[in-house]
Structure formats: structure tokens, C-alpha cells
């Protein structure tokens, strides 16, 4: 019919919207945060190699954490899925913990 439009609602539509929003947020926030961290570390350390390695460790530890958590929750606890926002929250907490370890007052000091 010409000029007709329809709106879809309900649980399935909400889940679809939530999933798409979480994917978009993850695709935007993760690279921006990594880039900002890299720039701050370049300014603090006055180097390019060390900040690149530090940012790479954040990315690799994030991916390893996601993989291990997925295995544990799926095979040990028997969960079939997770909330789409969990990876983004995990990334934010992981970066916050790493940033505390990199705090400028602690650079070059043993814990």
C-alpha cells in the first residue's frame, strides 16, 4: 500500500534494538578509549613504542578475558547468553584497573 508504514514493538524488537545499540557503542567507545589512552601515554612517556605495547596489552587482556569468561559461563555455569552491554562494561573496568597501575606517580616504581 502506498504511504503505509508500520511500527514494530514488543520484547523481540527491544532485544534487537538493544543488541544493535550495544554493538554500535562498542565499535565507537573501545577504539576512542584506546586512542585517548595511547595519546596520554605518549605524552607521559615521551615514546611511541612503549605506549603501543601498553595499549596492545589492554586489548589482548580484554579479548582474553572475554574468551575465558565466555567459556566459564557457558560450560561451567550453563548460561546460554549474556547481556549485550557486558563486554563494554568489562572493557571500561579493565581499562580503569590498568590506568590505576599506570598512574604517573607509580611509573618506574616497583609495587
Secondary structure, DSSP 8 states (H G I E B T S, - for coil): -TT------SHHHHHHHHHHHHHHHHHHHHHHHHHHHHHHHHHHH--SHHHHHHHHHHHHHHHHHHHHHHHIIIIIS------TTHHHHHHHHHHHHHHHHT-GGGTT---
